[in-house]
Amino acid sequence: MRTLGLVTIGQTPRVDLVAELRALLPPCRILEHGALDGLAEHTIAAMAPSPGEPALTTRLADGRAVVYRHDLAEGLVAAAVRRAESAGADVVLLACGGSFGEIEHRKPLLRTEELAQHAVSGLANGLRVGVLRPLADQVEPARRAWCRVLGTDQLATAVVNPFDAAPGELAAAVAGIADQCDLVVLDCFGFDEQMRAVAAGVFGGPVLLIRSLAARLTAELLVGE
């Protein structure tokens, strides 16, 4: 049985995540490693961004949402990847839709951003795409990245944080871009199947989760002994 190293940008265990991934993966071991694992609460609090600083949002082990500086995530994520490989991972999935720099690795390292964007590009095939990001400051970088891969300068965007938004907030965000797109992408690994159902109920068309796109593609590397 092959082993998947699941690297998140928050803390583990991610009880909100692993069960959904298992349903999409072949039989495998899953080793969770979080970028914020082992850090004290006061340390994490000190990582909060100043206004305008690039940031990431994620979930702590106790279920609380947290926002912290993107530049601090780079080294922490790289360390989590190393821990996953040392623990025996055959494949490592970076479970975040954000963009990261070079990360040294010895085993296949799959980045959700790349997997999801290229998968959506193939599926959209000329359809108008709408993207929901969790933080307002992430919208413009995400727009540039998505437009580059999709080959268009037309992209509808909205903001809703899956870690602390109520269903009504998600529904309102989707409704706000529904007439501008033919397909909606929930572009954060925190969005789950229940949230997809809420979005689809408002939109009435295809709603894609980057977590399920990444999992289905990762599954191809986990088939085997």
Phi, psi and chi 1 to 4 in degrees:
 res  aa     phi    psi   chi1   chi2   chi3   chi4
   1 MET       -  130.0 -178.5  179.2  -66.6      -
   2 ARG   -81.0  162.8  -67.6  172.8   66.5   76.5
   3 THR  -121.0  128.5  -61.7      -      -      -
   4 LEU  -101.4  126.0  171.5   65.4      -      -
   5 GLY   -91.0  114.5      -      -      -      -
   6 LEU  -100.0  107.9 -177.6   65.4      -      -
   7 VAL  -103.4  117.4  169.8      -      -      -
   8 THR  -108.6  163.5   63.8      -      -      -
   9 ILE   -90.7    0.0   62.7  169.1      -      -
  10 GLY  -111.8 -132.0      -      -      -      -
  11 GLN  -117.8  155.6  -69.7 -179.8  -27.6      -
  12 THR  -112.7  157.7   59.9      -      -      -
  13 PRO   -80.2  153.7   29.5  -35.4      -      -
  14 ARG  -104.3   82.9  -74.5  -69.0  -60.6  -87.7
  15 VAL   -67.5  -18.3  -64.2      -      -      -
  16 ASP   -80.5   -6.0   62.4  -47.1      -      -
  17 LEU  -122.0  -47.5  174.0   59.6      -      -
  18 VAL   -62.7  -40.6  172.6      -      -      -
  19 ALA   -60.4  -41.6      -      -      -      -
  20 GLU   -65.7  -38.6  -79.3 -167.9   12.1      -
  21 LEU   -66.8  -42.8  -65.6 -175.7      -      -
  22 ARG   -56.3  -35.8  -77.9 -162.7 -176.8  -80.8
  23 ALA   -66.4  -18.9      -      -      -      -
  24 LEU  -106.1   -6.1  -58.9  172.7      -      -
  25 LEU  -107.5  155.1  -62.6  170.4      -      -
  26 PRO   -69.4  167.9   27.5  -34.6      -      -
  27 PRO   -53.6  125.3  -27.0   36.6      -      -
  28 CYS  -161.7  160.5   63.9      -      -      -
  29 ARG   -82.7  141.7  -64.8  171.1   60.8 -141.8
  30 ILE  -119.4  120.0  -63.3  179.6      -      -
  31 LEU  -107.1  117.5  -56.6  176.3      -      -
  32 GLU   -92.7  133.4  -63.0 -177.6   68.5      -
  33 HIS  -138.5  123.5  -67.2  -87.9      -      -
  34 GLY  -105.9  143.1      -      -      -      -
  35 ALA   -61.6  -28.8      -      -      -      -
  36 LEU  -101.1    7.1  -58.9 -178.7      -      -
  37 ASP   -57.9  135.3  -77.4   -7.1      -      -
  38 GLY    82.7   -4.7      -      -      -      -
  39 LEU   -86.8  138.2  -63.7 -173.8      -      -
  40 ALA   -71.1  157.3      -      -      -      -
  41 GLU   -59.4  -39.8 -173.9  168.1  -19.6      -
  42 HIS   -68.8  -30.4   68.8  -87.4      -      -
  43 THR   -67.3  -43.9  -59.5      -      -      -
  44 ILE   -65.8  -40.0  -64.2  172.4      -      -
  45 ALA   -60.6  -34.9      -      -      -      -
  46 ALA   -73.2   -9.4      -      -      -      -
  47 MET   -91.6    3.8  -63.5  164.8   63.6      -
  48 ALA   -61.8  141.4      -      -      -      -
  49 PRO   -77.4  152.8   29.6  -35.7      -      -
  50 SER   -81.1  161.4  -61.3      -      -      -
  51 PRO   -53.6  129.3  -28.2   36.9      -      -
  52 GLY    90.0  -12.9      -      -      -      -
  53 GLU   -75.6  137.7  -78.6 -171.0  -55.3      -
  54 PRO   -56.4  136.1  -25.5   35.4      -      -
  55 ALA  -140.7  163.6      -      -      -      -
  56 LEU  -126.2  152.7  -63.1  167.9      -      -
  57 THR  -124.0  145.3 -176.3      -      -      -
  58 THR  -158.0 -170.4 -173.6      -      -      -
  59 ARG  -118.8  138.9  173.1 -177.7  163.5  125.7
  60 LEU   -88.2  170.6  -60.1  179.6      -      -
  61 ALA   -61.4  -28.7      -      -      -      -
  62 ASP   -88.0    5.7   61.9    7.7      -      -
  63 GLY    94.8   -9.0      -      -      -      -
  64 ARG   -73.2  148.8  -72.0  178.5  -61.3  153.3
  65 ALA   -84.5  150.3      -      -      -      -
  66 VAL  -143.6  148.3   66.0      -      -      -
  67 VAL  -121.2  131.3  176.6      -      -      -
  68 TYR  -144.0  166.7   71.6  101.1      -      -
  69 ARG   -65.3  133.6  -72.6  165.6   46.0 -166.6
  70 HIS   -63.3  -38.3 -168.0  -67.1      -      -
  71 ASP   -64.5  -28.4   63.6  -47.8      -      -
  72 LEU   -76.3  -20.9  -62.1  178.4      -      -
  73 ALA   -71.7  -29.0      -      -      -      -
  74 GLU   -54.6  -54.9  -58.6  -84.9  -11.5      -
  75 GLY   -69.1  -35.7      -      -      -      -
  76 LEU   -67.4  -39.2  -65.5  170.1      -      -
  77 VAL   -66.8  -42.5  166.2      -      -      -
  78 ALA   -60.5  -39.9      -      -      -      -
  79 ALA   -65.8  -38.5      -      -      -      -
  80 ALA   -65.9  -36.9      -      -      -      -
  81 VAL   -62.4  -43.8  169.0      -      -      -
  82 ARG   -61.8  -40.9  -69.7 -166.5  -63.8  -89.6
  83 ARG   -63.8  -40.5  -66.4 -162.1  -56.6  -88.2
  84 ALA   -63.9  -42.9      -      -      -      -
  85 GLU   -65.7  -42.8  -69.1 -177.6  -26.2      -
  86 SER   -64.4  -28.6  -63.4      -      -      -
  87 ALA   -81.4   -5.7      -      -      -      -
  88 GLY   112.5   14.3      -      -      -      -
  89 ALA   -66.0  135.1      -      -      -      -
  90 ASP   -86.5  -31.4  -61.4  -60.9      -      -
  91 VAL  -139.3  141.2  176.7      -      -      -
  92 VAL  -118.1  129.7  177.0      -      -      -
  93 LEU  -109.7  122.7  172.4   61.3      -      -
  94 LEU   -85.1  103.5  178.1   47.3      -      -
  95 ALA   -87.2   67.7      -      -      -      -
  96 CYS  -156.8  140.1  175.0      -      -      -
  97 GLY   -84.6    3.0      -      -      -      -
  98 GLY   -79.0  169.7      -      -      -      -
  99 SER   -98.8  135.1 -179.7      -      -      -
 100 PHE  -130.4  155.2  -63.5   87.6      -      -
 101 GLY   -76.8 -161.0      -      -      -      -
 102 GLU   -64.5  133.5  -69.8  -64.1  -40.3      -
 103 ILE  -126.5  118.6  -62.3  175.3      -      -
 104 GLU   -66.7  134.6 -174.9  176.5  -19.2      -
 105 HIS  -153.8  153.8   58.0   95.9      -      -
 106 ARG  -106.6  -24.4  -65.6  178.0  -74.6  106.9
 107 LYS  -110.6  165.3  -59.4  -64.1  177.8   67.8
 108 PRO   -53.9  127.7  -26.8   35.7      -      -
 109 LEU  -115.0  113.1  174.2   61.8      -      -
 110 LEU  -101.6  127.0  -54.8 -177.5      -      -
 111 ARG  -102.6  123.2  -61.7  169.5 -178.4 -108.3
 112 THR   -58.7  -40.0  -67.9      -      -      -
 113 GLU   -54.1  -49.1 -179.2 -168.6   45.5      -
 114 GLU   -68.7  -45.2  -64.0  174.5   -1.4      -
 115 LEU   -58.6  -48.3  -65.9  176.1      -      -
 116 ALA   -68.6  -45.5      -      -      -      -
 117 GLN   -64.3  -42.1  -71.6  177.7   -8.2      -
 118 HIS   -73.2  -33.2  -72.3  -79.5      -      -
 119 ALA   -64.9  -45.2      -      -      -      -
 120 VAL   -64.1  -38.6  170.4      -      -      -
 121 SER   -57.6  -42.8  177.8      -      -      -
 122 GLY   -69.2  -37.2      -      -      -      -
 123 LEU   -76.3  -36.9  -67.9  169.3      -      -
 124 ALA   -66.7  -47.6      -      -      -      -
 125 ASN    46.9   53.2 -166.6   25.0      -      -
 126 GLY    97.2  -10.1      -      -      -      -
 127 LEU   -71.4  152.1  -62.9  176.8      -      -
 128 ARG   -76.9  132.4  -62.2  174.2  -58.4  161.1
 129 VAL  -110.6  138.3  175.0      -      -      -
 130 GLY  -117.2  140.3      -      -      -      -
 131 VAL  -126.9  131.6  171.0      -      -      -
 132 LEU  -106.1  123.4  -90.5   68.0      -      -
 133 ARG  -110.7  156.7  -69.4  -69.4  -67.8  172.5
 134 PRO   -79.6  -25.7   24.4  -32.5      -      -
 135 LEU  -127.7  142.2  -60.4  176.0      -      -
 136 ALA   -60.8  -38.0      -      -      -      -
 137 ASP   -69.1  -12.7  -72.3  -14.3      -      -
 138 GLN   -87.4  -12.6  -63.9  175.4  -18.3      -
 139 VAL   -63.9  -48.8  169.3      -      -      -
 140 GLU   -66.5  -45.9 -172.5   52.0   37.2      -
 141 PRO   -59.8  -38.7  -23.9   34.5      -      -
 142 ALA   -65.8  -40.3      -      -      -      -
 143 ARG   -58.0  -46.7  177.8 -168.7  -65.2  -83.3
 144 ARG   -62.2  -43.9  -68.2 -165.3  -61.7  -91.7
 145 ALA   -65.7  -46.3      -      -      -      -
 146 TRP   -65.1  -43.1  -83.1   99.9      -      -
 147 CYS   -63.1  -37.1  -72.9      -      -      -
 148 ARG   -61.9  -44.9 -177.5  171.5   59.9 -109.4
 149 VAL   -74.3  -40.1  174.3      -      -      -
 150 LEU   -76.5  -17.0  -65.6  172.4      -      -
 151 GLY    73.4   37.3      -      -      -      -
 152 THR  -148.4  160.0  179.2      -      -      -
 153 ASP  -107.7    9.8   59.4    0.0      -      -
 154 GLN  -104.6  115.6  -59.5  -59.8  -48.7      -
 155 LEU  -151.7  123.1 -173.0   77.9      -      -
 156 ALA   -84.8  139.5      -      -      -      -
 157 THR  -134.7  152.7   58.5      -      -      -
 158 ALA  -150.3  166.0      -      -      -      -
 159 VAL  -125.0  128.9  176.3      -      -      -
 160 VAL  -159.2  133.6   62.7      -      -      -
 161 ASN   -92.5  115.1 -169.3  -26.5      -      -
 162 PRO   -66.5  -17.1   26.6  -35.9      -      -
 163 PHE   -84.2  -15.1  -62.1  109.4      -      -
 164 ASP  -145.8    5.1   58.6   15.8      -      -
 165 ALA   -84.5  145.6      -      -      -      -
 166 ALA   -80.0  156.3      -      -      -      -
 167 PRO   -53.3  -36.1  -28.0   35.9      -      -
 168 GLY   -64.2  -33.7      -      -      -      -
 169 GLU   -68.2  -40.3  -65.8  175.3   87.2      -
 170 LEU   -64.3  -45.6  172.4   58.1      -      -
 171 ALA   -59.5  -42.4      -      -      -      -
 172 ALA   -65.9  -39.0      -      -      -      -
 173 ALA   -64.2  -42.2      -      -      -      -
 174 VAL   -67.1  -43.4  173.9      -      -      -
 175 ALA   -59.2  -32.4      -      -      -      -
 176 GLY   -68.2  -22.9      -      -      -      -
 177 ILE  -116.5    2.8   62.6  170.2      -      -
 178 ALA   -58.4  -35.5      -      -      -      -
 179 ASP   -84.7    1.6   62.8  -11.4      -      -
 180 GLN  -106.9   -0.2  -56.7  170.4   51.0      -
 181 CYS  -148.0  161.8   53.0      -      -      -
 182 ASP  -107.1  -11.9  -52.9  -57.5      -      -
 183 LEU  -150.5  136.1  178.3  154.4      -      -
 184 VAL  -114.2  136.0  167.8      -      -      -
 185 VAL  -114.1  123.5 -178.5      -      -      -
 186 LEU   -88.2   97.3  -59.6 -175.1      -      -
 187 ASP   -96.3   61.0 -172.3   21.0      -      -
 188 CYS  -158.3  140.9  174.7      -      -      -
 189 PHE   -66.3  -14.8 -138.0   89.7      -      -
 190 GLY   -76.4  -20.0      -      -      -      -
 191 PHE   -68.0  133.8  -72.5  112.3      -      -
 192 ASP  -120.9 -174.6   61.5   21.5      -      -
 193 GLU   -64.9  -36.6  -71.1  -67.1  -13.6      -
 194 GLN   -63.6  -38.8  -71.6 -174.1  -28.3      -
 195 MET   -69.0  -36.5  -63.1  173.1 -165.2      -
 196 ARG   -59.8  -42.6 -171.1 -148.7  -61.4 -104.4
 197 ALA   -62.3  -41.5      -      -      -      -
 198 VAL   -61.2  -47.7  170.2      -      -      -
 199 ALA   -63.5  -42.9      -      -      -      -
 200 ALA   -65.8  -34.3      -      -      -      -
 201 GLY   -63.4  -31.3      -      -      -      -
 202 VAL   -84.7  -43.3  174.0      -      -      -
 203 PHE   -78.5  -43.4 -177.9   56.8      -      -
 204 GLY    81.5    2.3      -      -      -      -
 205 GLY  -128.7 -169.0      -      -      -      -
 206 PRO   -67.4  132.8   19.4  -28.6      -      -
 207 VAL  -123.0  123.0  175.8      -      -      -
 208 LEU  -107.3  138.5  -52.4 -176.5      -      -
 209 LEU  -101.2  130.4  -71.3  178.8      -      -
 210 ILE   -69.2  -27.0   64.6  166.2      -      -
 211 ARG   -66.2  -39.5   72.0  158.9   58.2  172.1
 212 SER   -76.1  -35.6   58.8      -      -      -
 213 LEU   -60.5  -47.1  -70.2  171.1      -      -
 214 ALA   -63.7  -41.9      -      -      -      -
 215 ALA   -64.7  -43.2      -      -      -      -
 216 ARG   -64.1  -37.5  -67.9  175.6 -165.5  -80.5
 217 LEU   -74.7  -38.7  -69.5  168.4      -      -
 218 THR   -60.6  -34.4  -60.0      -      -      -
 219 ALA   -55.0  -31.2      -      -      -      -
 220 GLU   -63.8  -26.6  -66.4  -62.8  -51.5      -
 221 LEU   -92.2   -2.9  -66.8 -174.8      -      -
 222 LEU  -107.4   -3.9  -65.7  170.9      -      -
 223 VAL   -73.9  129.7  175.9      -      -      -
 224 GLY   154.1 -154.2      -      -      -      -
 225 GLU   -62.3      -  -63.5 -179.9    0.7      -
